[in-house]
Amino acid sequence: MKMLDHIEELSWAYWKSQVIFAGVELGVFDLLTERSKSSIETAQELGTNPRATEMLLNALVSLGLLKETNGKYENKAYTSEYLVRGRPLYQGERIHHMHNLWDRWARLQEAVRTGKSVVGDTVTDPKRLEDFMASMHSSGTKKVRLIVKKFSLKSFKNLLDLGGGPGVYSIEFVRANPGLTATVFDLADNIEVAKRCIKEAGLEDRVLTRVGNCLEVGLGHEEYDVVFVSNLVHIYAPETNIGILKKCYEALESGGKVVIHDFLLDSSGAGPLFPALFSLCMLLGTCEGASYGKKDLETWLLKAGFKRPKAVRLDKDSGLVIGEKQ
Ligand SMILES: C[S@@+](CC[C@H](N)C(=O)[O-])C[C@H]1O[C@@H](n2cnc3c(N)ncnc32)[C@H](O)[C@@H]1O
C-alpha cells in the first residue's frame, strides 16, 4: 500500500509545484510577512478571487509554507527568509525559473524519443534570459556561502570565473578575500547583466569582465592562478568539456588550480535524486548536456593535463572537483 501511495503521489506531485509557483508569483509571501491576514484581506490586496484565494492559502498551509490561526494566515519563519522579495536569501527568482521550465518538461517524452533538446542550446528571449540570470543570482547567493567555507581562496590573487553568469560567485569571493581580483568570462548578453551586478556591489575595480565564447576562443596563457568553472560542464558533452579544461590549463600559471563546481551523480548514475532528474533537464534544454559524477570530472581533469584531482562534497547534490597544474 505504501508503494502504491508513492506511485500515486508521483502522478500528482506537479500540483505542489504549481501551488508554490502561484504563491511566489502572486506575491502571497510578500504580503503575509509582517502580520497575519484573512483570505478575504489577502484576496483584496492581491486583487484575486476570494474563494480561490482561500483554496490557495489552505494548500500553502498543507505544504507547510504558511500557518493559519483563527482564519488568519501568515508565513512560517523560513518562508519569510527565502520567499519574501528583497530578503538577502530570496529564492523567488529561482522558483520562477523552475516555472519557466514547465513547457519543456511537458515535452519530455518527445525528447526521450528523439534524444534531442526540445528548445536548443541558448536562451534567446530577453525576458527568459533575464529570468535565468536572476535565478542564477538566487541560487548563487546560497551556494557561494558553502563554497567559501569548504575551499579557501586566501592564497590566490587572480581568479577567472568561467561561465560566471551574473558574477555572484566572483563578487562574494573577492568580498571574502581582500587580496583577490576576479574576472567574469561569459557570452555578451550575460556580461551585460554581470556588469550591472558588479556595479551594484561597488566592486568594479576588483571584479572585471571578459566577453567570449570559450568553445571558440582561448582563455589566455598563464594569466590566472585559479579558474572557477561553476555549473558550466553540465551544458556540454565529455569531449567538449575536456577541450574547455585544456583551455583552463593553458590559462593557469604553474601551481594554479581549476575548481569545477557542479551537481554530482553518485557512481550508480541514478542518484542523488536532484542530479539524476537534472540530467533530463539538460536533455530537454541543451544540445549535449547531462549530469556527471566525480569520476567523470576527475578523468577529464587528468586528460586535460591536471594532476591530483580531488573532490569535495558541498551538500547532498553538489560538490567541487579540483585539479592542479604542476
Ligand atoms: C548554468 S549557468 C552558471 C552560471 C554561474 N557560473 C553559476 O554557477 O551560477 C552557465 C553559464 O555559462 C555560460 N556559458 C555557457 N556556454 C558558454 C560558452 N561557450 N562560453 C562562455 N560562457 C558560456 C552561460 O552563458 C551561463 O552564464
The ligand as a Gaussian input file, in Angstrom:
#p B3LYP/6-31G(d) Opt

LIG

0 1
 C       24.191000      27.486000     -15.686000
 S       24.977000      28.995000     -15.894000
 C       26.054000      29.073000     -14.496000
 C       26.377000      30.471000     -14.070000
 C       27.259000      30.561000     -12.812000
 N       28.593000      30.082000     -13.085000
 C       26.621000      29.768000     -11.689000
 O       27.168000      28.762000     -11.252000
 O       25.528000      30.176000     -11.247000
 C       26.108000      28.705000     -17.198000
 C       26.787000      29.969000     -17.654000
 O       27.799000      29.603000     -18.592000
 C       27.737000      30.469000     -19.693000
 N       28.240000      29.758000     -20.867000
 C       27.726000      28.653000     -21.444000
 N       28.436000      28.292000     -22.520000
 C       29.426000      29.224000     -22.627000
 C       30.475000      29.402000     -23.557000
 N       30.619000      28.556000     -24.584000
 N       31.316000      30.441000     -23.390000
 C       31.143000      31.303000     -22.347000
 N       30.149000      31.182000     -21.431000
 C       29.308000      30.149000     -21.573000
 C       26.251000      30.785000     -19.808000
 O       26.047000      31.941000     -20.578000
 C       25.845000      30.920000     -18.366000
 O       26.032000      32.214000     -17.875000

